[in-house]
Amino acid sequence: MEGNHFAPDHDIIEGCILGNPRMQKMLYEKYSPKMYGVCLRYAGNEEDAKDILQDGFIKIFKNIETFKSTGAFEGWIRRIIVNTAIEHFRKNHKVHELSDSAEEKIEDNQPSLFNQLEAKELHKTIRLLPSGYRSVFNLYAVEGYTHKEIADMLHISEGTSKSQYSRAKIWLQEKINMLNNSK
């Protein structure tokens, strides 16, 4: 919309429920940039992120009448996008289960280097993570889910979630070290 002037969410929601194309476009234009950023964190590349975004907005439009005004509309949209990303991950990737003994060998004793990078560099580095690591890392570190919740969402064990997260942090720290040493 011109100058990014958007109608209030309740008007957009009502218009979308009624099938108003102008309100659907307004909803998309208002929330798609931020949600695309969420998709990029889960996807391995821009094409997958665009697919997740499109699939997510299709679900949003199909289910908008189920939104209960008890919480934030943006939070409701974000949950749909994250769940769509998880579904995309489940369809396209297999997380390898680790035994408890393998999990115990993974230690989390390296100092954090994340604060040495600018946010843009960190997001770019996170996108390079192997898909299993990336999904668990985003769900735990960014979205705030517990390892039990992640295990349920991704159909893996809680131990695998913990080990994937730990390995993701180690992998990221190694990449960050390489970036810092090349400067």
KEKETI-710781 format. One record per residue (C-alpha): residue in one letter; x, y, z. Coordinates in steps of 0.001 Angstrom, whole numbers, plus 500000, padded with zeros to 6 digits. Example, Ala and Ser with C-alpha at 12.3 -4.5 7.8 and 13.67 -1.06 7.14 Angstrom:
a512300495500507800s513670498940507140
// end
This chain:
m500000500000500000e501265503481499339g503664504642502021n503115501368503901h499859502590505399f497969499521506445a494500499076507852p494269497851511440d494686494092511812h491044493534512780d489938495191509506i492440493132507508i491287489928509226e487619490691508600g488322491547504966c490295488339504458i487521486265506023l485147487845503495g487590487047500668n488438490683499876p491492490568497535r492596494072498590m492732493022502249q494493489766501361k497122491747499487m497436494156502417l497944491285504859y500608489769502624e502417493072502099k502309493887505799y503641490574507120s505500488803504306p508823490678504659k509230489725508312m507929486185507741y510311485749504810g513115486411507279v511741483614509473c511585481311506434l515189482097505515r516343480981508953y514817477539508396a515443477088504686g518720476145503122n518271478618500289e516086481447499022e513956479210496785d513004476958499706a512291480042501825k509952481378499131d508179478006498949i507722477936502724l506433481519502694q503940480775499931d502706477586501577g502446479405504911f500358482244503505i498057479788501761k497427478220505185i496953481657506741f494316482620504188k492563479237504470n492471479356508267i492192483061509068e488679482636510448t490159480413513202f492239483290514603k491023484078518097s491728487661519051t493159486542522407g496776486827521233a498848488816518804f497913488347515169e501566488511514114g502345485733516602w499584483600515104i500996484188511616r504532483418512809r503412480123514366i501856479054511050i505023479999509168v507272478132511628n505010475072511505t505081475210507714a508884475340507821i508906472313510135e506603470408507763h508871471348504863f511857470079506835r510135466786507726k509193466177504093n512645466923502737h515168465875505394k515935463031507712v517509463718511089h519758460885512176e519024459605515655l522037459397517947s522555456918520709d522764458225524265s526480457387524375a527116459418521199e525111462291522626e527139462299525855k530372462747523870i529194466095522563e530332468750524965d529255472347525122n532394473865526566q533539476265523867p533260479977524623s530536481770522724l531704483721519708f528249484718518485n528485488204519972q531513488907517783l529462488864514599e526980491343513292a523421490023513110k523487489877509300e526643487748509295l525230485471511977h521976484918510043k523982484167506914t526132481680508822i523092480004510408r521642479483506924l524766477448506076l524110474941508862p523201471419507758s519406471198507670g518923469108510822y521176471351512872r519557474484511432s516018473435512294v516828472446515870f519011475526516390n516276477887515179l513526476183517142y515540476186520373a517703479324520228v515458481632518201e511880480441518742g512376479332522360y510924475826522158t512130473178524624h514004470106523421k510961468004524326e508727470195522128i511271470081519293a511495466306519570d507717466048519260m507589468452516299l510391466806514324h509577463226515377i512999462674516940s514156461879520467e514794464610523000g518430463469523145t518763463895519395s517361467405519665k519910468265522351s522787466778520403q521748468444517140y521623471780518987s525006471199520578r526543470177517260a524973473222515589k526633475498518133i529998473801517640w529623474013513860l528678477697514079q531581478447516406e534005476806513975k532603478858511066i532723482038513151n536337481301514093m537157480912510414l535423484202509600n537229486028512403n540607484575511403s540117485635507772k539530489289508719
// end
